[in-house]
């Protein structure tokens, strides 16, 4: 996989270098009225690409940072729950329970005044 990625990057770089050499012409860019910039076309294209990609890269990094924090918190919580589930249970003695239901005669008093 790493070899294929390297081949793709080398081919892409070669294409970009050939494009830059073929289009190495001066370009006049008007930034604001009265302010003109003379530059080469590949430099202008690279600058525009960077201006567009840097904010998206920053947004991606902040999202990854936020998701990593959430994942770490979830893993800590899961580890705490596992520790609670695996702890030894203390058995406390309880009083015996009378499971025999009362007789009907015990429920109603038969003494009549």
C-alpha positions as CSV (number, residue, x, y, z in Angstrom):
1,X,0.0,0.0,0.0
2,X,2.8,2.4,0.8
3,X,4.5,1.7,-2.5
4,X,1.3,2.5,-4.4
5,X,0.9,5.7,-2.5
6,X,4.5,6.7,-3.3
7,X,4.0,6.0,-7.0
8,X,0.9,8.1,-7.1
9,X,2.6,11.0,-5.3
10,X,5.6,10.8,-7.7
11,X,3.3,10.8,-10.7
12,X,1.3,13.7,-9.4
13,X,4.5,15.7,-8.6
14,X,5.8,15.0,-12.1
15,X,2.5,16.2,-13.7
16,X,2.6,19.4,-11.6
17,X,6.2,20.2,-12.5
18,X,5.5,19.7,-16.2
19,X,2.5,21.9,-15.9
20,X,4.5,24.6,-14.1
21,X,7.3,24.5,-16.7
22,X,4.9,24.7,-19.6
23,X,3.0,27.7,-18.1
24,X,5.8,29.7,-16.6
25,X,4.5,33.0,-17.9
26,X,4.0,36.3,-16.0
27,X,0.5,37.1,-14.9
28,X,-0.8,40.5,-13.7
29,X,-3.2,40.3,-10.8
30,X,-5.2,43.3,-9.6
31,X,-5.6,42.8,-5.8
32,X,-7.3,46.2,-5.1
33,X,-7.8,49.1,-7.3
34,X,-4.4,50.7,-7.6
35,X,-2.5,47.7,-6.3
36,X,-1.2,45.3,-9.0
37,X,0.9,42.2,-8.5
38,X,3.0,40.6,-11.2
39,X,3.7,36.9,-10.6
40,X,4.2,33.7,-12.4
41,X,1.1,31.5,-13.2
42,X,2.2,28.4,-11.2
43,X,2.9,30.5,-8.2
44,X,-0.6,32.1,-8.4
45,X,-2.2,28.6,-8.7
46,X,-0.2,27.2,-5.8
47,X,-1.0,30.3,-3.6
48,X,-4.8,30.0,-4.4
49,X,-4.7,26.3,-3.6
50,X,-3.1,26.9,-0.3
51,X,-5.5,29.8,0.6
52,X,-8.4,27.4,-0.1
53,X,-7.0,24.3,1.6
54,X,-5.5,25.6,4.8
55,X,-8.9,26.6,6.4
56,X,-10.3,23.2,5.6
57,X,-7.2,21.5,7.0
58,X,-7.6,23.5,10.2
59,X,-11.2,22.5,10.4
60,X,-10.3,18.9,9.9
61,X,-7.6,19.0,12.6
62,X,-10.0,20.6,15.2
63,X,-12.7,18.0,14.4
64,X,-10.2,15.2,14.8
65,X,-9.0,16.7,18.1
66,X,-12.6,17.0,19.4
67,X,-13.5,13.4,18.4
68,X,-10.3,12.1,20.0
69,X,-11.1,13.8,23.2
70,X,-14.6,12.3,23.1
71,X,-13.3,8.8,22.3
72,X,-10.8,9.0,25.2
73,X,-13.5,10.1,27.6
74,X,-15.7,7.1,26.4
75,X,-12.8,4.7,26.8
76,X,-12.2,6.0,30.4
77,X,-15.9,5.6,31.2
78,X,-15.9,2.0,29.7
79,X,-12.8,1.1,31.8
80,X,-14.5,2.5,34.9
81,X,-17.6,0.4,34.2
82,X,-15.5,-2.7,33.6
83,X,-13.8,-2.1,36.9
84,X,-17.1,-1.8,38.7
85,X,-18.4,-5.0,37.0
86,X,-15.3,-7.0,37.9
87,X,-15.1,-5.9,41.6
88,X,-15.8,-8.6,44.2
89,X,-19.3,-8.5,45.7
90,X,-19.6,-8.3,49.5
91,X,-22.1,-10.7,50.8
92,X,-24.0,-9.4,53.8
93,X,-26.0,-11.7,55.9
94,X,-29.7,-11.0,55.9
95,X,-32.5,-12.0,58.2
96,X,-34.4,-15.1,57.1
97,X,-37.5,-14.3,55.1
98,X,-40.8,-16.0,55.9
99,X,-42.0,-17.2,52.5
100,X,-45.1,-18.9,53.9
101,X,-48.2,-16.9,53.3
102,X,-50.5,-16.2,56.4
103,X,-53.5,-18.4,56.9
104,X,-56.9,-16.9,56.1
105,X,-57.8,-17.1,59.8
106,X,-54.7,-15.0,60.7
107,X,-55.9,-12.2,58.4
108,X,-59.3,-11.7,59.9
109,X,-60.0,-11.6,63.6
110,X,-62.8,-13.9,64.7
111,X,-63.3,-12.2,68.0
112,X,-66.7,-10.4,68.0
113,X,-67.3,-7.9,70.7
